[in-house]
Amino acid sequence: MIIKKFQGKTEKEATEAAKKELGDGVVVMNVKEVKRKGLFAFLKAPIVEVTVALEEEPDRALPVRKTAVNPAASSGTGEGTGKFKDVKDHKTEAIEEKLESLQSLIEKQLQISEPEKESEEEKTAGEAEEKPEDSNVRFLKLLYHTMLENEINEKYANQIIDELDSVLKPNMPIDYMLSNVYQKMILKFGQSEGIVAPGKGPKIIFFIGPTGVGKTTTIAKIASRYAVEEKKKIALFTTDTYRIAAAEQLRTYANILEVPFRVIYSVEEMQQGIEEFKGFDYIFMDTAGHSHQNVKQREAMNDFIRAVDEKLEKEVYLVVSATTKYKDLISIADAYCGMTDYKLIFTKLDETTSLGNLLNLKLHTGAPLSYVTCGQNVPDDIEDFNPQKTVKMLLGGNRIS
């Protein structure tokens, strides 16, 4: 695993420098502002430092860096925009802020899990037979149970434990073990992938998924971000003609956002609507929620997705609830996977204390995670999926609201 730090005026600039050096496969581990040094440092804006990781592949040759990134942006500190430095001791630097509370939690739990004080004779005998890796074993057991309590599927929990166990050495410090598993789990999640800007609009964004997951509300939250914050031209369509309330709900949101709204009854109507708004940036398409086991309804929905002209760009998002049982999630994901490629949106994170299904579904489908929602408030209760925060919670850290 390669771990490096990159700096830039913004997080985006530093991340781009990382990708230029290491490739698009890098995963951001940590982001923080760094104060400039020097006599007039207070007059200068802080710089952003990102720590990235890259899983090394066999026989992978890294590009040789010949020139500094954006040297013209260099300041009096001697650290130019995009400049990076190797992280030689990532146990104490790379993810220190993310792991501080977790380490104390693990150490406390390890102490609690110690057996009751042995008799002097048992203690003497135990010392003679104690193996150097005993502390590692205790840590692995605690980590394993923590993941199961957070409803990470046993298969994936075992994979993580096996990967960690293969790199452990006797009496390895807890901070190293914890940072190692933290990094590996973030790499398993990968980067959040939201809506990609259209090359030439409109881009058609389909939202699919079962009933009761909050699909329509999620569309309203995302539409609000693009219409209000990013000033994009958007239209809202719905093919959900089964539930009058769902269509009226989306119509209400469209009126509030002052964007066009259409109820679509057929593929032909959809194509006409797309032509009507061909000068727009996005068309957000709500679809009927139904049982994933209803093949007829599923195929009817897929007709709309397939009917989008190949000349137009489209993205499909599968919206699922974090409260859904693991087996049902797998069944839902498999049913829709046979229709189209999709990205994942998880809703109702505020209604569960266990987030293991986010990792379970990511590893089962390989689909990128895009957004998560944590309440009914529009447009506030939605955010880009944050792998660092999620892994911290999965490893037993405090729940972040």
HUGINOR-V618558 format. One record per residue. N is the residue number from 0. RES is the residue in three letters. SS is DSSP state (alpha for helix, beta for strand, coil for the rest). PSI is psi in degrees with one decimal (NA if undefined). Layout:
n=N res=RES ss=SS psi=PSI
n=N res=RES ss=SS psi=PSI
//
This chain:
n=0 res=MET ss=coil psi=133.9
n=1 res=ILE ss=beta psi=130.9
n=2 res=ILE ss=beta psi=125.5
n=3 res=LYS ss=beta psi=159.0
n=4 res=LYS ss=beta psi=141.5
n=5 res=PHE ss=beta psi=147.8
n=6 res=GLN ss=beta psi=151.5
n=7 res=GLY ss=beta psi=173.9
n=8 res=LYS ss=coil psi=-30.9
n=9 res=THR ss=coil psi=166.2
n=10 res=GLU ss=alpha psi=-40.4
n=11 res=LYS ss=alpha psi=-42.8
n=12 res=GLU ss=alpha psi=-41.3
n=13 res=ALA ss=alpha psi=-39.0
n=14 res=THR ss=alpha psi=-38.9
n=15 res=GLU ss=alpha psi=-35.8
n=16 res=ALA ss=alpha psi=-38.5
n=17 res=ALA ss=alpha psi=-43.7
n=18 res=LYS ss=alpha psi=-34.7
n=19 res=LYS ss=alpha psi=-35.4
n=20 res=GLU ss=alpha psi=-44.1
n=21 res=LEU ss=alpha psi=-12.0
n=22 res=GLY ss=coil psi=171.1
n=23 res=ASP ss=coil psi=-8.9
n=24 res=GLY ss=coil psi=3.6
n=25 res=VAL ss=coil psi=150.6
n=26 res=VAL ss=beta psi=127.6
n=27 res=VAL ss=beta psi=122.4
n=28 res=MET ss=beta psi=-35.1
n=29 res=ASN ss=beta psi=147.9
n=30 res=VAL ss=beta psi=131.2
n=31 res=LYS ss=beta psi=155.9
n=32 res=GLU ss=beta psi=140.8
n=33 res=VAL ss=beta psi=124.6
n=34 res=LYS ss=coil psi=139.9
n=35 res=ARG ss=coil psi=155.5
n=36 res=LYS ss=coil psi=165.0
n=37 res=GLY ss=coil psi=169.6
n=38 res=LEU ss=coil psi=-38.9
n=39 res=PHE ss=coil psi=29.3
n=40 res=ALA ss=alpha psi=-32.1
n=41 res=PHE ss=alpha psi=-15.3
n=42 res=LEU ss=alpha psi=-9.4
n=43 res=LYS ss=coil psi=145.9
n=44 res=ALA ss=coil psi=145.5
n=45 res=PRO ss=coil psi=158.7
n=46 res=ILE ss=beta psi=157.2
n=47 res=VAL ss=beta psi=133.2
n=48 res=GLU ss=beta psi=126.3
n=49 res=VAL ss=beta psi=139.1
n=50 res=THR ss=beta psi=124.9
n=51 res=VAL ss=beta psi=155.8
n=52 res=ALA ss=beta psi=150.3
n=53 res=LEU ss=beta psi=122.3
n=54 res=GLU ss=coil psi=120.3
n=55 res=GLU ss=coil psi=138.6
n=56 res=GLU ss=coil psi=153.4
n=57 res=PRO ss=coil psi=133.9
n=58 res=ASP ss=coil psi=26.3
n=59 res=ARG ss=coil psi=121.8
n=60 res=ALA ss=coil psi=123.8
n=61 res=LEU ss=coil psi=145.3
n=62 res=PRO ss=coil psi=145.2
n=63 res=VAL ss=coil psi=128.3
n=64 res=ARG ss=coil psi=121.2
n=65 res=LYS ss=coil psi=-31.5
n=66 res=THR ss=coil psi=158.1
n=67 res=ALA ss=coil psi=150.5
n=68 res=VAL ss=coil psi=124.8
n=69 res=ASN ss=coil psi=57.6
n=70 res=PRO ss=alpha psi=-23.4
n=71 res=ALA ss=alpha psi=-19.9
n=72 res=ALA ss=alpha psi=8.6
n=73 res=SER ss=coil psi=142.2
n=74 res=SER ss=coil psi=-175.0
n=75 res=GLY ss=coil psi=-8.6
n=76 res=THR ss=coil psi=-15.0
n=77 res=GLY ss=coil psi=1.6
n=78 res=GLU ss=coil psi=105.3
n=79 res=GLY ss=coil psi=163.0
n=80 res=THR ss=coil psi=130.7
n=81 res=GLY ss=coil psi=-3.5
n=82 res=LYS ss=coil psi=145.5
n=83 res=PHE ss=beta psi=165.1
n=84 res=LYS ss=beta psi=146.7
n=85 res=ASP ss=beta psi=145.6
n=86 res=VAL ss=coil psi=98.3
n=87 res=LYS ss=coil psi=-28.6
n=88 res=ASP ss=coil psi=77.0
n=89 res=HIS ss=coil psi=-8.8
n=90 res=LYS ss=coil psi=-32.7
n=91 res=THR ss=coil psi=-12.3
n=92 res=GLU ss=coil psi=-53.4
n=93 res=ALA ss=coil psi=-42.7
n=94 res=ILE ss=coil psi=32.2
n=95 res=GLU ss=alpha psi=-46.3
n=96 res=GLU ss=alpha psi=-36.0
n=97 res=LYS ss=alpha psi=-26.6
n=98 res=LEU ss=alpha psi=-4.3
n=99 res=GLU ss=alpha psi=-50.6
n=100 res=SER ss=alpha psi=-32.5
n=101 res=LEU ss=alpha psi=-39.9
n=102 res=GLN ss=alpha psi=-44.6
n=103 res=SER ss=alpha psi=-35.3
n=104 res=LEU ss=alpha psi=-46.3
n=105 res=ILE ss=alpha psi=-45.7
n=106 res=GLU ss=alpha psi=-40.1
n=107 res=LYS ss=alpha psi=-43.8
n=108 res=GLN ss=alpha psi=-33.5
n=109 res=LEU ss=alpha psi=-38.2
n=110 res=GLN ss=alpha psi=-39.8
n=111 res=ILE ss=alpha psi=-34.4
n=112 res=SER ss=alpha psi=-7.8
n=113 res=GLU ss=coil psi=143.3
n=114 res=PRO ss=coil psi=158.2
n=115 res=GLU ss=coil psi=155.3
n=116 res=LYS ss=coil psi=128.7
n=117 res=GLU ss=coil psi=161.1
n=118 res=SER ss=coil psi=162.8
n=119 res=GLU ss=alpha psi=-38.5
n=120 res=GLU ss=alpha psi=-43.7
n=121 res=GLU ss=alpha psi=-38.0
n=122 res=LYS ss=alpha psi=-42.6
n=123 res=THR ss=alpha psi=-42.8
n=124 res=ALA ss=alpha psi=-37.9
n=125 res=GLY ss=alpha psi=-39.4
n=126 res=GLU ss=alpha psi=-34.9
n=127 res=ALA ss=alpha psi=-30.9
n=128 res=GLU ss=alpha psi=-4.7
n=129 res=GLU ss=coil psi=137.3
n=130 res=LYS ss=coil psi=148.0
n=131 res=PRO ss=coil psi=-27.6
n=132 res=GLU ss=coil psi=6.2
n=133 res=ASP ss=alpha psi=-42.0
n=134 res=SER ss=alpha psi=-34.4
n=135 res=ASN ss=alpha psi=-41.7
n=136 res=VAL ss=alpha psi=-43.4
n=137 res=ARG ss=alpha psi=-41.5
n=138 res=PHE ss=alpha psi=-44.6
n=139 res=LEU ss=alpha psi=-40.2
n=140 res=LYS ss=alpha psi=-44.8
n=141 res=LEU ss=alpha psi=-43.0
n=142 res=LEU ss=alpha psi=-43.1
n=143 res=TYR ss=alpha psi=-47.3
n=144 res=HIS ss=alpha psi=-35.5
n=145 res=THR ss=alpha psi=-42.5
n=146 res=MET ss=alpha psi=-41.2
n=147 res=LEU ss=alpha psi=-38.1
n=148 res=GLU ss=alpha psi=-30.2
n=149 res=ASN ss=coil psi=11.5
n=150 res=GLU ss=coil psi=28.1
n=151 res=ILE ss=coil psi=131.6
n=152 res=ASN ss=coil psi=143.6
n=153 res=GLU ss=alpha psi=-37.1
n=154 res=LYS ss=alpha psi=-44.6
n=155 res=TYR ss=alpha psi=-33.9
n=156 res=ALA ss=alpha psi=-41.9
n=157 res=ASN ss=alpha psi=-38.3
n=158 res=GLN ss=alpha psi=-44.6
n=159 res=ILE ss=alpha psi=-43.8
n=160 res=ILE ss=alpha psi=-43.7
n=161 res=ASP ss=alpha psi=-42.0
n=162 res=GLU ss=alpha psi=-40.6
n=163 res=LEU ss=alpha psi=-43.1
n=164 res=ASP ss=alpha psi=-31.0
n=165 res=SER ss=coil psi=-19.4
n=166 res=VAL ss=coil psi=-2.1
n=167 res=LEU ss=coil psi=148.2
n=168 res=LYS ss=coil psi=157.1
n=169 res=PRO ss=coil psi=135.5
n=170 res=ASN ss=coil psi=37.2
n=171 res=MET ss=coil psi=139.0
n=172 res=PRO ss=coil psi=147.4
n=173 res=ILE ss=alpha psi=-38.7
n=174 res=ASP ss=alpha psi=-34.2
n=175 res=TYR ss=alpha psi=-45.9
n=176 res=MET ss=alpha psi=-42.7
n=177 res=LEU ss=alpha psi=-43.1
n=178 res=SER ss=alpha psi=-33.9
n=179 res=ASN ss=alpha psi=-48.1
n=180 res=VAL ss=alpha psi=-33.3
n=181 res=TYR ss=alpha psi=-47.0
n=182 res=GLN ss=alpha psi=-44.2
n=183 res=LYS ss=alpha psi=-38.2
n=184 res=MET ss=alpha psi=-35.7
n=185 res=ILE ss=alpha psi=-40.8
n=186 res=LEU ss=alpha psi=-33.9
n=187 res=LYS ss=alpha psi=-38.1
n=188 res=PHE ss=alpha psi=-38.9
n=189 res=GLY ss=coil psi=-177.9
n=190 res=GLN ss=coil psi=149.9
n=191 res=SER ss=coil psi=137.2
n=192 res=GLU ss=coil psi=102.7
n=193 res=GLY ss=coil psi=-162.1
n=194 res=ILE ss=coil psi=129.2
n=195 res=VAL ss=coil psi=134.7
n=196 res=ALA ss=coil psi=139.2
n=197 res=PRO ss=coil psi=144.1
n=198 res=GLY ss=coil psi=-44.0
n=199 res=LYS ss=coil psi=114.1
n=200 res=GLY ss=coil psi=172.2
n=201 res=PRO ss=coil psi=148.9
n=202 res=LYS ss=beta psi=132.8
n=203 res=ILE ss=beta psi=122.3
n=204 res=ILE ss=beta psi=110.1
n=205 res=PHE ss=beta psi=138.7
n=206 res=PHE ss=beta psi=117.7
n=207 res=ILE ss=beta psi=164.4
n=208 res=GLY ss=coil psi=171.2
n=209 res=PRO ss=coil psi=173.0
n=210 res=THR ss=coil psi=153.1
n=211 res=GLY ss=coil psi=11.5
n=212 res=VAL ss=coil psi=-2.6
n=213 res=GLY ss=coil psi=33.4
n=214 res=LYS ss=alpha psi=-46.7
n=215 res=THR ss=alpha psi=-42.0
n=216 res=THR ss=alpha psi=-38.6
n=217 res=THR ss=alpha psi=-41.6
n=218 res=ILE ss=alpha psi=-42.2
n=219 res=ALA ss=alpha psi=-38.9
n=220 res=LYS ss=alpha psi=-45.2
n=221 res=ILE ss=alpha psi=-41.1
n=222 res=ALA ss=alpha psi=-38.6
n=223 res=SER ss=alpha psi=-39.6
n=224 res=ARG ss=alpha psi=-44.7
n=225 res=TYR ss=alpha psi=-36.0
n=226 res=ALA ss=alpha psi=-42.5
n=227 res=VAL ss=alpha psi=-50.4
n=228 res=GLU ss=alpha psi=-41.4
n=229 res=GLU ss=coil psi=-1.1
n=230 res=LYS ss=coil psi=38.5
n=231 res=LYS ss=coil psi=153.9
n=232 res=LYS ss=coil psi=115.4
n=233 res=ILE ss=beta psi=159.2
n=234 res=ALA ss=beta psi=149.5
n=235 res=LEU ss=beta psi=124.3
n=236 res=PHE ss=beta psi=153.0
n=237 res=THR ss=beta psi=136.0
n=238 res=THR ss=coil psi=6.4
n=239 res=ASP ss=coil psi=87.7
n=240 res=THR ss=coil psi=5.3
n=241 res=TYR ss=coil psi=-34.8
n=242 res=ARG ss=coil psi=110.6
n=243 res=ILE ss=alpha psi=-37.6
n=244 res=ALA ss=alpha psi=-37.0
n=245 res=ALA ss=alpha psi=-43.2
n=246 res=ALA ss=alpha psi=-41.6
n=247 res=GLU ss=alpha psi=-33.9
n=248 res=GLN ss=alpha psi=-46.0
n=249 res=LEU ss=alpha psi=-35.3
n=250 res=ARG ss=alpha psi=-41.7
n=251 res=THR ss=alpha psi=-44.4
n=252 res=TYR ss=alpha psi=-40.3
n=253 res=ALA ss=alpha psi=-40.6
n=254 res=ASN ss=alpha psi=-40.8
n=255 res=ILE ss=alpha psi=-40.9
n=256 res=LEU ss=alpha psi=-10.1
n=257 res=GLU ss=coil psi=51.1
n=258 res=VAL ss=coil psi=155.4
n=259 res=PRO ss=beta psi=151.0
n=260 res=PHE ss=beta psi=138.6
n=261 res=ARG ss=beta psi=139.5
n=262 res=VAL ss=beta psi=124.4
n=263 res=ILE ss=coil psi=123.0
n=264 res=TYR ss=coil psi=-15.4
n=265 res=SER ss=coil psi=165.5
n=266 res=VAL ss=alpha psi=-39.0
n=267 res=GLU ss=alpha psi=-42.5
n=268 res=GLU ss=alpha psi=-37.5
n=269 res=MET ss=alpha psi=-46.4
n=270 res=GLN ss=alpha psi=-36.8
n=271 res=GLN ss=alpha psi=-40.3
n=272 res=GLY ss=alpha psi=-40.6
n=273 res=ILE ss=alpha psi=-40.8
n=274 res=GLU ss=alpha psi=-36.8
n=275 res=GLU ss=alpha psi=-34.8
n=276 res=PHE ss=coil psi=36.3
n=277 res=LYS ss=coil psi=-15.6
n=278 res=GLY ss=coil psi=2.5
n=279 res=PHE ss=coil psi=168.2
n=280 res=ASP ss=coil psi=-45.8
n=281 res=TYR ss=beta psi=146.3
n=282 res=ILE ss=beta psi=116.0
n=283 res=PHE ss=beta psi=123.1
n=284 res=MET ss=beta psi=107.5
n=285 res=ASP ss=beta psi=144.4
n=286 res=THR ss=coil psi=162.5
n=287 res=ALA ss=coil psi=130.0
n=288 res=GLY ss=coil psi=135.4
n=289 res=HIS ss=coil psi=170.5
n=290 res=SER ss=coil psi=133.1
n=291 res=HIS ss=coil psi=-12.6
n=292 res=GLN ss=coil psi=-7.3
n=293 res=ASN ss=coil psi=94.5
n=294 res=VAL ss=alpha psi=-40.2
n=295 res=LYS ss=alpha psi=-48.5
n=296 res=GLN ss=alpha psi=-37.1
n=297 res=ARG ss=alpha psi=-41.8
n=298 res=GLU ss=alpha psi=-36.7
n=299 res=ALA ss=alpha psi=-40.6
n=300 res=MET ss=alpha psi=-39.0
n=301 res=ASN ss=alpha psi=-26.2
n=302 res=ASP ss=alpha psi=-39.2
n=303 res=PHE ss=alpha psi=-42.1
n=304 res=ILE ss=alpha psi=-44.2
n=305 res=ARG ss=alpha psi=-24.4
n=306 res=ALA ss=alpha psi=-12.1
n=307 res=VAL ss=coil psi=126.8
n=308 res=ASP ss=coil psi=140.4
n=309 res=GLU ss=coil psi=-21.5
n=310 res=LYS ss=coil psi=-17.9
n=311 res=LEU ss=coil psi=148.7
n=312 res=GLU ss=coil psi=145.5
n=313 res=LYS ss=beta psi=154.8
n=314 res=GLU ss=beta psi=149.3
n=315 res=VAL ss=beta psi=132.4
n=316 res=TYR ss=beta psi=123.6
n=317 res=LEU ss=beta psi=118.0
n=318 res=VAL ss=beta psi=121.5
n=319 res=VAL ss=beta psi=160.1
n=320 res=SER ss=beta psi=138.6
n=321 res=ALA ss=coil psi=-13.1
n=322 res=THR ss=coil psi=-5.9
n=323 res=THR ss=coil psi=142.6
n=324 res=LYS ss=coil psi=148.1
n=325 res=TYR ss=alpha psi=-48.5
n=326 res=LYS ss=alpha psi=-38.6
n=327 res=ASP ss=alpha psi=-38.5
n=328 res=LEU ss=alpha psi=-43.7
n=329 res=ILE ss=alpha psi=-42.4
n=330 res=SER ss=alpha psi=-41.7
n=331 res=ILE ss=alpha psi=-49.2
n=332 res=ALA ss=alpha psi=-41.3
n=333 res=ASP ss=alpha psi=-37.6
n=334 res=ALA ss=alpha psi=-43.5
n=335 res=TYR ss=alpha psi=-25.7
n=336 res=CYS ss=alpha psi=-31.6
n=337 res=GLY ss=coil psi=-11.8
n=338 res=MET ss=coil psi=-47.2
n=339 res=THR ss=coil psi=160.4
n=340 res=ASP ss=coil psi=147.7
n=341 res=TYR ss=coil psi=163.6
n=342 res=LYS ss=beta psi=163.5
n=343 res=LEU ss=beta psi=137.8
n=344 res=ILE ss=beta psi=126.3
n=345 res=PHE ss=beta psi=130.8
n=346 res=THR ss=beta psi=168.9
n=347 res=LYS ss=coil psi=37.0
n=348 res=LEU ss=alpha psi=-22.3
n=349 res=ASP ss=alpha psi=-9.1
n=350 res=GLU ss=alpha psi=11.0
n=351 res=THR ss=coil psi=151.1
n=352 res=THR ss=coil psi=-2.5
n=353 res=SER ss=coil psi=125.3
n=354 res=LEU ss=coil psi=15.5
n=355 res=GLY ss=alpha psi=-28.6
n=356 res=ASN ss=alpha psi=-23.1
n=357 res=LEU ss=alpha psi=-44.3
n=358 res=LEU ss=alpha psi=-39.9
n=359 res=ASN ss=alpha psi=-49.1
n=360 res=LEU ss=alpha psi=-35.1
n=361 res=LYS ss=alpha psi=-47.5
n=362 res=LEU ss=alpha psi=-31.5
n=363 res=HIS ss=alpha psi=-41.8
n=364 res=THR ss=alpha psi=-29.0
n=365 res=GLY ss=coil psi=3.0
n=366 res=ALA ss=coil psi=142.0
n=367 res=PRO ss=coil psi=144.7
n=368 res=LEU ss=beta psi=136.7
n=369 res=SER ss=beta psi=-62.7
n=370 res=TYR ss=beta psi=157.1
n=371 res=VAL ss=beta psi=146.6
n=372 res=THR ss=beta psi=151.0
n=373 res=CYS ss=coil psi=46.5
n=374 res=GLY ss=coil psi=178.2
n=375 res=GLN ss=coil psi=-8.3
n=376 res=ASN ss=coil psi=128.9
n=377 res=VAL ss=coil psi=126.5
n=378 res=PRO ss=coil psi=12.5
n=379 res=ASP ss=coil psi=-39.3
n=380 res=ASP ss=coil psi=55.8
n=381 res=ILE ss=beta psi=146.9
n=382 res=GLU ss=beta psi=160.6
n=383 res=ASP ss=beta psi=142.2
n=384 res=PHE ss=coil psi=131.3
n=385 res=ASN ss=coil psi=102.1
n=386 res=PRO ss=alpha psi=-35.6
n=387 res=GLN ss=alpha psi=-48.0
n=388 res=LYS ss=alpha psi=-39.9
n=389 res=THR ss=alpha psi=-45.2
n=390 res=VAL ss=alpha psi=-38.4
n=391 res=LYS ss=alpha psi=-42.4
n=392 res=MET ss=alpha psi=-37.9
n=393 res=LEU ss=alpha psi=-26.1
n=394 res=LEU ss=coil psi=7.2
n=395 res=GLY ss=coil psi=6.6
n=396 res=GLY ss=coil psi=172.7
n=397 res=ASN ss=coil psi=142.5
n=398 res=ARG ss=coil psi=129.5
n=399 res=ILE ss=coil psi=122.9
n=400 res=SER ss=coil psi=NA
//
